[in-house]
């Protein structure tokens, strides 16, 4: 187990969290009977946050030696918060977000409970917390830990095996992309999410073992250039697909482009944090410590802002001020940062209350 946090990884967590928020808050690509190329490009930039999270997971997952302790830790650190936000949203979001009377918010029909039970049987989050699919898949990866760890150790035994795995798995993703996902039928659900997630976790394991090779000034430039160039390429492809009514598979995290873009983000983070000052590392570490809570809270924050029309007002102000397509980028940057900061404030407040509660509880026990 690692004893010291890697600040390059913590920076990657922050960027991945910002990207996930961007996915859920960026502007619609279809407007006034046409697809907006500018907004398609923005959606491409915010496509690969989850892939970054899988790479991060792969960097440290296989350092665990005790499967039982790993599973218990996952239940405690991920499972309990996931259950908490699910229960809160089910009973209190109507009151806290939509302004309903409290009794109306906590009241639910028999059909609502049946729906939740059926969703859990299918191992998928209920629709009102659909964004938690990532954590459901995370648990499936943890359940498969012994298999994945054995395969990772097999790969580590030979550079040739690693090269063969990287080539075959990447070609598989490319062919699946060319088939518009008809080959593998990847998705955000169950086994269809577990397989690409496992592939990216293994890529993350290999990447992190070789991270020192990228920790230089060239790595910063390389990461930025690859990320931008690939997303320009993806924008062109997706714009054509939209106009052909062929869906948006290429925007998902389980694509070949998504994998390389997420790797470029990791390379950038490893390189840029190599010579970062101590205060920057401390700040990155502090913010990254809240990323799970930010992920859990951000959807509620977006819904609350939408209820008061904040997004619309902000867009109108930016559009009037810029009078150009640059306004879409400015608006997106503002709304992503706003949601991130508000979610973080909630996380800081939540942790402060939790800390005070624990101290009061301990003091009571000593009396």
Buried (B, 14 or more C-beta within 10 A) or exposed (E): EEEEEBBBBBBBBBBBBBBBBBBBBBBEBEEEEEBBBBBBBBBBBBBBBBBBBBBBBBBBBBEBEEEEEBBEBBBEEBBEBBEEBBEBBBBBBBBBBEEBEEEEBEEEEEEEEEBBEEBEEEBBBBEBBEBBBBBBBBBBBBBBBEEBBEBBEEBBEEEEEBEEBBEEBBEBBBEBBEEEBEEBEBBBBBEBBBBBBBBBBBBBBBBBBEBEEBBBEEBBEBBBEBBBEBBEEBBBBBBEBBEEEEEBBBBBBBBBBBBBBBBBBBBBBBBBBBEBEEEBBEBBBEBBBBBBBBBBBBBBBBBBBEEEEBBEEBBEEBBEEBEEBEBBBBBBBBBBEBBBEBBBBBBBEBEEEEEEEEEEEEEEEEE
